[in-house]
Amino acid sequence: MKIASIGLGDIAQKAYLPLLANWPGLDWVLCSRDSQKLAALAHQYRVTNMATDIHECLALGVDGVMIHSATDSHAALIRPCLEAGVPVFVDKPVAPSGADVETLFNLAEQHQTPLFVGFNRRYLPLLNTHLNDQRPEDELGTPLLSLRWEKHRHALPDTPRRFIFDDFIHPLDSINVHGDMSIDDLDVFAQFGEGLLGRLDVRWHRDNSLFEASMNRQYGATKETIAAAYRNECYFFDGFTRGERMQDNVITQLSLPDWTGMQASKGFEAMLTHWFEVVSAGWVETSLTQRNVSTHWTADDLVVYCDALRDSD
């Protein structure tokens, strides 16, 4: 399988390149407009196939393209791949607006070519082991009663669009477990300071289940926690490597196996496994596409809501 990696910045170097370098059966292509960075990383990872733009990548006959560049560049890189029938992996967000995202997924459908979005939190091994992939019901038929996802940062208030599309989209997508979230369903709280969005909370319920996402970018420290409750059973995760299960008034400590690497604990390894399965199969599940579009449209609607709220103050 020949896979191209485009955009070799911080996220690619921290999360993807170390994994791909050791992935079995992979013929790897590195692509960047920065010739010095391209040469250095190709030397570091012993990669011989290199390209400086998307057209050079496609000319090499790649089976899939992975895009890790800045969000504003995504659409221009995705389009030629889909038009050539080459599956695409793109880091979230797909594009900085709901309309652009829907247009790209329509293009993928038109060309019957997978467009896969890199939401790594869907693949967290510690959570998925104990919550069974955020199951709506467990093996005993007990429904998920609540899910609360908090992702906080220190001293990083920002404009609503950057706040929501670049960061808040993670907890937002994580509570969109059924893939049908809509702004009409949400109760929204937004907190501004000096014209910048500092905190955003949303909550919604479906049937008898409550879902909440919270981000405070004026928090005391960078921190992420997840809480899930079933009937007489609940879980709390402080990050992605440790947690607690509480049942029958007994607290059980949860953790990943020793020597679990960072990329695995953060879901990147399982996500890439799924992505390569998509490339091999030549299709992606409709439910994933629905969830991707729903999450991005809800994010876009939240931007409009927050912009209006800020301008009215």
C-alpha atoms as one frame of an Amber mdcrd trajectory, in Angstrom:
protein
   0.000   0.000   0.000   1.498   3.329  -1.075   0.408   6.190   1.209   1.408
   9.847   0.962   1.728  12.135   4.004   1.185  15.801   3.149   1.995  18.552
   5.626   4.904  17.609   7.872   4.402  20.034  10.739   4.059  19.569  14.488
   1.060  17.190  14.600   2.479  15.011  11.829   5.864  14.756  13.519   4.449
  14.031  16.980   1.537  11.726  16.178   1.795  10.228  12.701   5.340   9.925
  11.398   6.641   7.732  14.257   3.728   5.324  13.718   3.920   5.250   9.933
   7.669   4.707   9.978   7.145   1.291  11.573   3.866   0.320   9.908   4.166
  -3.058   8.154   3.585  -3.270   4.418   3.639   0.476   3.857   5.291   2.160
   0.864   5.557   5.713   2.132   5.648   9.054   0.322   6.504  12.307   2.120
   5.243  15.597   0.701   6.005  19.173   1.707   6.653  22.521   0.040   9.457
  23.057   2.568  12.380  21.376   0.798  14.699  21.477   3.824  12.114  19.908
   6.136  11.240  17.340   3.474  14.869  16.320   3.017  15.511  16.142   6.772
  12.471  13.995   7.539  13.035  11.749   4.531  16.572  11.137   5.803  15.372
  10.573   9.390  12.747   8.009   8.366  14.692   6.569   5.410  11.991   7.472
   2.905  12.995   7.592  -0.752   9.681   8.716  -2.289   9.263  12.486  -1.998
   7.019  15.135  -3.558   6.547  18.871  -3.191   2.853  19.148  -4.102  -0.324
  17.089  -4.351  -0.017  16.590  -8.108   3.434  15.022  -7.735   1.990  12.721
  -5.069  -0.843  11.550  -7.297   1.572  11.032 -10.190   3.433   8.491  -8.023
   0.365   6.242  -8.071  -0.492   6.449  -4.363  -3.299   4.328  -2.885  -4.214
   6.945  -0.290  -3.335  10.448   0.859  -3.061  11.680   4.453  -3.406  15.447
   4.939  -1.931  17.093   8.051  -1.536  20.641   6.741  -3.251  23.830   7.949
  -7.060  23.732   7.822  -7.341  26.471   5.198  -5.354  24.309   2.757  -7.439
  21.143   3.203 -10.070  21.691   0.503  -7.510  22.443  -2.209  -5.651  19.231
  -1.356  -8.724  17.020  -0.924 -10.432  17.895  -4.224  -7.803  16.592  -6.680
  -7.451  13.372  -4.671 -11.169  12.639  -4.713 -11.418  13.562  -8.386  -8.615
  11.064  -9.069 -10.400   8.386  -7.029  -7.741   8.333  -4.289  -8.988   7.873
  -0.681  -8.233  10.765   1.662  -7.475  10.958   5.365  -7.667  14.506   6.739
  -7.107  15.799  10.246 -10.069  17.503  11.846 -11.535  19.915  10.971 -12.093
  18.973   7.335 -12.651  22.637   6.444 -13.403  25.823   8.400 -17.133  25.889
   7.563 -20.034  23.469   7.488 -20.887  24.318   3.885 -17.350  23.552   2.687
 -17.369  20.262   4.579 -20.665  19.167   3.054 -19.413  20.115  -0.424 -16.340
  17.914   0.033 -18.353  14.947   1.262 -20.726  15.377  -1.682 -17.680  15.277
  -3.963 -16.492  12.097  -2.249 -19.898  10.512  -2.808 -19.939  11.657  -6.436
 -16.601   9.919  -7.069 -17.372   6.951  -4.783 -14.104   7.624  -2.921 -13.654
   7.540   0.877 -13.074  10.773   2.793 -11.902   9.793   6.280 -11.653  12.326
   9.144  -9.029  12.038  11.879 -11.004  12.292  15.112  -8.586  10.333  17.294
 -10.784  10.528  20.401 -13.199   8.089  18.786 -10.458   5.460  19.129  -9.177
   5.879  22.694  -8.350   2.330  23.853  -8.956   2.866  27.582 -12.413   4.319
  27.026 -13.418   1.942  24.288 -12.394  -1.064  26.351 -14.651  -0.095  29.239
 -17.394   1.887  27.517 -17.522  -0.524  24.585 -16.982   2.153  21.956 -19.294
   4.560  23.825 -22.112   2.057  23.494 -25.676   3.324  23.746 -26.407   0.104
  25.646 -24.175  -2.353  27.439 -24.327  -6.124  27.285 -27.131  -6.138  29.885
 -29.235  -3.635  27.989 -28.514  -0.837  30.473 -28.693   2.500  28.659 -26.037
   5.178  28.792 -27.614   7.790  31.044 -25.045  10.560  30.688 -21.749  11.441
  29.028 -19.772  14.558  29.920 -16.576  15.487  28.061 -14.389  18.332  29.344
 -11.313  19.642  27.506  -9.660  22.693  29.050  -6.648  24.855  28.289  -4.743
  27.602  30.057  -4.757  31.257  28.896  -5.931  30.592  25.311  -9.158  32.531
  24.649  -9.728  33.011  20.932 -12.176  34.034  18.236 -15.248  31.775  18.120
 -14.330  30.131  14.817 -10.791  29.165  15.845 -11.920  28.197  19.357 -14.677
  25.925  18.040 -13.266  24.479  14.803  -9.679  24.014  15.936 -10.311  22.723
  19.466 -13.866  22.499  20.824 -14.820  20.280  17.881 -13.155  17.370  19.753
 -15.479  17.284  22.805 -18.381  18.286  20.564 -17.833  15.294  18.289 -17.236
  13.034  21.278 -20.782  13.592  22.557 -22.243  13.298  19.046 -22.251   9.513
  19.507 -25.389   8.956  17.424 -24.202  11.232  14.600 -27.360  13.323  14.457
 -26.607  16.328  16.677 -28.130  19.660  15.666 -27.860  23.200  17.029 -31.612
  23.078  17.579 -31.059  20.391  20.220 -28.432  22.278  22.214 -28.505  24.403
  25.341 -25.484  26.712  24.902 -23.481  28.777  27.396 -20.717  31.043  26.069
 -18.379  33.193  28.151 -16.461  36.102  26.619 -13.677  38.375  27.800 -12.330
  41.329  25.827 -14.153  40.124  22.719 -12.646  36.622  22.793 -14.419  33.380
  23.591 -13.058  32.004  26.844 -15.489  29.215  27.665 -18.147  27.227  25.839
 -20.541  24.611  27.225 -23.227  22.710  25.332 -25.682  20.118  26.551 -28.403
  18.109  24.893 -30.482  15.071  25.591 -31.761  12.247  23.467 -34.477   9.974
  24.812 -33.413   9.549  28.448 -29.688  10.284  27.994 -27.833  13.542  28.725
 -24.751  14.643  26.750 -22.484  17.559  27.712 -19.310  19.094  26.259 -17.324
  21.784  28.022 -14.212  23.771  27.153 -12.668  26.484  29.288  -9.614  28.059
  27.653  -8.994  30.241  30.691  -8.548  27.243  32.995  -5.812  26.778  35.574
  -4.119  24.057  33.539  -4.485  22.010  30.377  -6.725  19.082  31.304  -9.206
  16.608  29.774 -11.710  14.476  31.676 -14.565  12.189  30.666 -17.452  10.976
  32.829 -20.009   8.364  31.764 -22.914   7.019  33.816 -25.094   3.941  33.456
 -27.653   2.682  35.974 -25.763   2.175  39.248 -22.467   2.151  37.370 -20.232
   5.048  36.321 -16.805   5.786  34.940 -14.437   8.723  35.311 -11.326   9.150
  33.162  -8.649  11.699  34.045  -6.967  11.871  30.673  -6.546   8.880  28.380
  -4.357   6.549  30.439  -6.136   6.144  33.766  -9.630   6.132  35.194 -12.065
   4.698  37.712 -15.060   2.410  37.539 -17.632   2.841  40.328 -20.202   0.108
  40.882 -21.914  -1.253  44.010 -20.034   1.343  46.069 -16.734  -0.168  44.961
 -14.144   1.921  43.092 -11.890   0.040  40.684  -8.807   1.699  39.215  -8.458
   1.451  35.434  -5.317   1.882  33.369  -3.721   0.916  30.093  -1.176  -1.913
  29.996   2.397  -0.996  30.833   4.478   0.275  27.926   1.464   1.531  25.971
   2.895   4.268  23.758   1.566   7.811  23.494   0.241   7.357  19.948  -1.638
   4.231  21.008  -3.060   5.747  24.213  -4.329   8.799  22.309  -6.097   6.645
  19.735  -3.852   7.295  16.740  -2.787   3.680  16.311  -6.352   2.314  16.241
  -7.454   5.185  14.024  -4.743   4.437  11.448  -5.683   0.758  11.519  -9.246
   1.730  10.638  -8.035   4.155   7.963  -5.942   1.506   6.208  -8.942  -0.836
   6.298 -10.953   1.909   4.571  -8.259   2.295   1.891  -8.229  -1.460   1.273
 -12.024  -1.698   1.136 -12.487   1.457  -0.933 -15.422   2.689   1.146 -16.207
   4.242   4.533 -19.255   3.619   6.696 -22.225   5.902   6.006 -22.693   6.390
   9.746 -19.192   7.922  10.000 -19.855  10.318   7.138 -23.146  11.337   8.744
 -21.413  11.961  12.061 -18.614  13.958  10.406 -21.045  16.238   8.569 -23.285
  16.632  11.628 -20.368  17.574  13.902 -19.020  20.171  11.467 -22.426  21.741
  10.786 -23.112  21.964  14.530 -19.703  23.580  15.025 -20.495  26.088  12.275
 -23.866  26.917  13.825 -22.187  27.402  17.195 -19.781  29.900  15.612 -22.709
  31.894  14.222 -24.437  31.773  17.613 -21.311  32.887  19.510 -20.506  35.641
  17.010 -24.014  37.047  17.392 -23.830  36.803  21.176 -20.468  38.596  21.277
 -21.640  41.349  18.896 -24.771  41.975  20.958 -22.756  42.753  24.112
